[in-house]
Amino acid sequence: MSNASAPPYPGYHAPCNGCGECCRFGPCHLSSQYGLWREGACVALRFGAGRYWCDVITQPQRISARLPKIPRRIRQDAIGIVGICDAKKA
């Protein structure tokens, strides 16, 4: 999943910069529910415009016809997007 042009890991609780580290260490709730996470990366993770994006939020119809019916804010809460980095790198 690593991309040389992705932003560097900003540090735990720093503002999210789209580095993608959060999705490399384990599945979020929705990724587990929809079977999206595989060892090393989630299939919903997509690189574009110099950063990683989660298609559960940006293109939910790509993942499931049911996801767009769930309000965006609820999807964000379910995967833990709060605007700060939650990846705890060792």
C-alpha contacts under 8 A as a table, 3 or more apart, distances in Angstrom:
res1	aa1	res2	aa2	distance
1	M	24	R	7.77
1	M	40	G	6.94
1	M	41	A	6.03
2	S	6	A	7.67
3	N	6	A	5.36
5	S	50	G	6.42
5	S	51	R	7.85
6	A	18	G	7.57
6	A	19	C	5.64
6	A	20	G	7.97
6	A	50	G	5.81
6	A	51	R	5.25
6	A	52	Y	7.21
7	P	17	N	6.67
7	P	18	G	6.70
7	P	19	C	4.92
7	P	50	G	7.30
7	P	51	R	6.38
8	P	19	C	5.88
9	Y	17	N	7.96
9	Y	19	C	5.69
9	Y	21	E	6.82
10	P	14	A	5.88
10	P	15	P	7.34
10	P	16	C	7.31
10	P	17	N	7.03
10	P	19	C	7.76
10	P	85	C	7.30
11	G	14	A	5.52
11	G	85	C	6.77
11	G	87	A	7.68
11	G	88	K	7.80
12	Y	84	I	7.76
12	Y	85	C	5.23
12	Y	86	D	5.66
12	Y	87	A	5.91
12	Y	88	K	5.85
12	Y	89	K	7.87
13	H	84	I	5.15
13	H	85	C	4.75
13	H	86	D	6.03
14	A	84	I	5.45
14	A	85	C	5.43
15	P	83	G	5.96
15	P	84	I	4.32
15	P	85	C	5.91
16	C	19	C	7.72
16	C	83	G	5.41
16	C	84	I	4.69
16	C	85	C	4.93
17	N	51	R	7.36
17	N	85	C	7.97
18	G	51	R	4.87
18	G	52	Y	4.85
18	G	53	W	6.64
19	C	51	R	6.06
19	C	52	Y	6.00
20	G	23	C	5.77
20	G	24	R	7.00
20	G	45	L	7.70
20	G	51	R	7.64
20	G	52	Y	5.41
20	G	53	W	7.69
21	E	24	R	5.29
21	E	25	F	7.09
21	E	87	A	6.11
22	C	25	F	6.17
22	C	26	G	7.55
22	C	85	C	7.49
22	C	86	D	6.44
22	C	87	A	4.57
22	C	88	K	7.94
23	C	26	G	6.13
23	C	27	P	6.57
23	C	28	C	7.66
23	C	41	A	6.07
23	C	42	C	6.25
23	C	45	L	7.43
24	R	27	P	7.98
24	R	39	E	7.99
24	R	40	G	5.35
24	R	41	A	4.97
24	R	42	C	7.27
25	F	40	G	7.22
25	F	41	A	7.89
25	F	87	A	7.75
26	G	37	W	7.58
27	P	30	L	7.89
27	P	31	S	5.51
27	P	32	S	5.79
27	P	37	W	5.57
27	P	42	C	7.20
28	C	31	S	5.19
28	C	32	S	6.23
28	C	78	A	7.57
28	C	79	I	5.21
28	C	80	G	7.49
29	H	32	S	5.29
29	H	33	Q	6.22
29	H	78	A	6.09
29	H	79	I	5.87
30	L	33	Q	4.90
30	L	34	Y	6.03
30	L	75	R	7.93
30	L	78	A	6.45
30	L	79	I	6.24
31	S	34	Y	5.36
31	S	35	G	5.75
31	S	36	L	4.77
31	S	37	W	5.53
31	S	42	C	7.12
31	S	44	A	7.87
31	S	79	I	7.93
32	S	35	G	5.08
32	S	36	L	6.43
32	S	37	W	6.46
33	Q	36	L	7.88
36	L	42	C	5.48
36	L	43	V	5.28
36	L	44	A	6.49
37	W	41	A	6.02
37	W	42	C	3.96
37	W	43	V	6.09
37	W	44	A	7.91
38	R	41	A	5.55
38	R	42	C	5.69
38	R	43	V	7.27
39	E	42	C	7.92
41	A	45	L	7.28
42	C	45	L	5.48
43	V	46	R	7.71
44	A	54	C	5.54
44	A	55	D	4.99
44	A	56	V	6.32
44	A	63	I	7.15
45	L	52	Y	6.52
45	L	53	W	5.76
45	L	54	C	4.79
45	L	55	D	6.30
46	R	52	Y	5.50
46	R	53	W	5.25
46	R	54	C	6.30
46	R	55	D	6.94
47	F	50	G	7.03
47	F	51	R	5.62
47	F	52	Y	4.34
47	F	53	W	6.17
48	G	51	R	5.62
48	G	52	Y	6.26
48	G	53	W	7.26
53	W	58	T	7.13
54	C	57	I	5.65
54	C	58	T	6.20
54	C	59	Q	7.86
55	D	58	T	4.64
55	D	59	Q	4.47
55	D	60	P	5.54
55	D	62	R	7.16
55	D	63	I	7.23
56	V	59	Q	6.04
56	V	60	P	4.52
56	V	63	I	6.70
56	V	67	L	7.34
56	V	75	R	7.20
57	I	60	P	5.82
57	I	72	R	6.51
57	I	75	R	6.66
57	I	76	Q	6.77
59	Q	62	R	5.68
59	Q	63	I	7.50
60	P	63	I	5.37
60	P	64	S	6.41
60	P	65	A	7.66
60	P	67	L	5.45
60	P	68	P	5.47
61	Q	64	S	5.24
61	Q	65	A	5.29
61	Q	66	R	7.61
61	Q	67	L	6.46
61	Q	68	P	5.92
62	R	65	A	7.70
63	I	67	L	7.29
64	S	67	L	5.48
64	S	68	P	7.76
65	A	68	P	6.55
65	A	69	K	7.86
66	R	69	K	5.61
66	R	70	I	7.22
67	L	70	I	5.38
68	P	71	P	7.09
68	P	72	R	7.78
70	I	74	I	6.70
70	I	75	R	6.66
71	P	74	I	5.42
71	P	75	R	6.48
72	R	75	R	5.05
72	R	76	Q	6.12
73	R	76	Q	4.99
73	R	77	D	6.16
74	I	77	D	5.06
74	I	78	A	6.09
75	R	78	A	5.02
75	R	79	I	6.41
76	Q	79	I	5.42
76	Q	80	G	6.00
76	Q	81	I	5.08
76	Q	82	V	7.52
77	D	80	G	4.96
77	D	81	I	6.02
77	D	82	V	7.42
78	A	81	I	7.88
81	I	84	I	7.48
